[in-house]
């Protein structure tokens, strides 16, 4: 029980490990997707008949954004229980994503899978089996338990929750969007990459996973403000900063 409490105490660390490994998928997939839409010039998904190459580029971007969900879960699990947790968590998140669970499903699958594998590794076994436990038995049993929980238990309700959030975001009126932008901007600039910033950034990633890209533009502006402010400060008040700081 003490070990479980310790794992849950370090939840933020585990989530940040997952997010840091997921970011390259968001960046590469998101940029390729955006470039394909920009080059198409009509503000829409490229048409496969009119421009097949841009449609293929768009599909590559979608692949990157699709993979971010299982990789997020995989590295949350890795942070908790190391390499043996990669497959159970990734597969569990993929199963959850089939119900539309998305980012929330990945968080849940990563934590559950990591905890399951952590305790599977504690089971005493005969020395003959020790060498195959981390590469064969633990991944299989861990996958069965984690993916089973998502398939028959949490996948559908989490998917419904995610779908409700998506519909709410897509149905926001202009005034609500402005208020959301103000709140996100304050959170992103509040602690220069600290926990408050990470909460806002995680919310943006949830929106990306659900195909709501309005929030990405809001976050992009909010993220730019602190470094631009610091840059201007070093230009205006140079004497207040050392050469290294400038």
N, C-alpha and C positions, 0 to 999 in steps of 0.2 A: 504493500500500500504506500509506503514511503517513496518507493521508486516512481509510482504513478503520480503522486503529488509533485515530485521533483520534475517529471516530464511536463506536467501541466503548468508548473511555475515557469518553465522555460519555453512556453508556447510561442512567445514573441520571437525568441531567437530561432526556433524551428521554422516559423513562418517567414522570417527574413531570409533564411537560407534558401527556402523554396523560391521566394520572389527573386532573389539575386540570380539564381540559376535559370529562372524563367524569362528574365528581361531580354536576353539575346533573341529569343523567339518572337517576343512582342515587337522588338525593334526591326528585325529583318523582315518578318511577315508584314508588319504594319507599313513599313516604307515601300516595299515592293507592291503591296496592294494599292497604296496611295499613288505611287508613280503610274501604275497601269490606268487608274481612273483619270489622273491628270492628263496623261498623253492621249487618252481616248477623247477628251475635250468636251464631253457632254454631261459631266457630273453624275455619271451612272456606271454600273457594271459594264465593262466592255462586251460587245456583242460577239458571240463565237463565230457568226457568219461574216459580219462586216470586218472584224479585225481579230482573227483567230490567235495571233501571236500575243496581243495584249490580253486576251482572255486567258491564255495559258499563264502569262505573268501574274495576272490576278489570282489564278488558282494556286500558284506557288505561294503567294502572300497569304491566302486563306489557309493553306497547309501549315504555314508557320504559326498562325494564330490558333489553329486547332490543336497543334502539339503543345502549346503553352500550358494547357489544362493538365494533361497527364504528367508533364515534366515538373510542374509546380508541386503536385502531390508526391511525385517520386522523391524530390529532394527535401520535402518536409519529412517524409519517412526516413530518408538517409540521415538527416540531422538527428533523428530520434534513435534509430537502430542500425545505422550504417548500411552497407551495400545490400544485405539480404532483403531490405525493405523496398528497394527500388521497384521491382516488378509488381509486388502486391499493391503498392500504392498507385502506381501508374495505371494498372489494369482496373483497379477499383474506381479511379477517377474517370477513366474512359467509359466504364459501365454507367457511372452516374451521369456522365455527359450525354449518354444516349437517352436519358430522361429529361435532358435540358438543365441538369443541375449546375453545369458550368463551373465558375470560379468557386462558389460555395461548396459544391460537390468535391472539388479538388482539395479544398482545405480540410473537409471532413474525412475524406478518404486518406489523405496524407497522415492526419493525426491518428485515426483509427488503425490504419495499416502499420504505422510506426510502433504504436503501443502493442499491437498483436505480435509483431515480429520480435519486439523487445522481450516479451514474455516467452515466446517460443524458444528463443535462444537460451533462456534460463532452465529449460527442461533438461534434466540429467539423462544422458543416453550412453549406451555401450560405446567403448572406444572405437569399435569397428565402424560405427555410424557417424562419428564426429566429423570425419573429413567430407562426408556428403551432406551433412545437415545444412550448411550455409548456401550451397549451390543447388540443392535438389529438394530436400524435404521441406525446409523452412519456406522457400519461395512458393512451393506448390500449396502447402497448407495455409500460408499467409494470404495467398491470392484467393483461395477458396473462401476463407473467412471474410476478408475485406470486400471482395467483389460480391460475395453473397449478401453481405449487409447492405451494400448499395443496390443490388438487384432486387432483393425481396423486402428490404426495409426502408432505407432512407432516400433512395434515388428519386422515387416519385414525389414525396412531400417536399424535398429540397428543390426539385425541378419546378414544382408549382410555386414555391416561394420566389425562385429566381425569375420565373415568367411574370409573376405579379410585379416585381421590381422593374423588369424591362418595360412592361406596359405603362407603369407609372412614369418612368423616365421619358418614354416616347410621347406620352400624353401631356407633358408639362407645358403650361402656357408661358408666354414671354416673361411675365413678371416673376414667375416661379424660377425660370432659368436664370434670371439676373440674381435672384437671392441665392440660388445654388452656387453661382459663380463667385459671389462675394464670400460665402462660407468656405468654399474650396480654396479660394485665393488666400484667405487668412490662415487656413490650416496648412497649406503648402509652404507659406513663407514664415510660419510661426517659429519653428525651431530648427531651421536649416538642415533638414534631413533626419530629424529626430522622430520619435514615435508618433507625434501628431501629424507630421508630414507624411509618414508612412501609411497612416490610416486613410488619408485623402488619396494617396497614390494607389492604395489597394482598391479603393472605391472606383477609381478610374479604370483599373484593370478589369474589375467586374463588368463595367460598362462595355469595355472592348470585347470581352468574352461573349457578351450578349448582343454584339452588333450595334450598340448605341455609341456613336462616335462624337456626338455633340460635346460630351463631357471631356473628351480628349483635348479639344481645342481650348476649353476652359483651363484644364490642367497645364497645358503647354504654356499659356500666358502666365499663370500663377507661378510655375516653376522658374520662368525667366526673370521674374522681378527681383528676387534677392541677389543673384549674381550681377545683374545690371546695376542695381543700387550700390553694391560694393565697388563695382568698377568705376562708377561715377564719383563715389566718395574718394577713391584714391586719386582721381584726377583733380577734383575740386580742392581737397584738403591733403595734398601730398605730404606736407610736413607732419601730419598725424600718423603716417604709416612708414614702417621701415622699408628699405629697398626690397627685402625678401617678400614682405606682405604685398607691395605693389606689383 
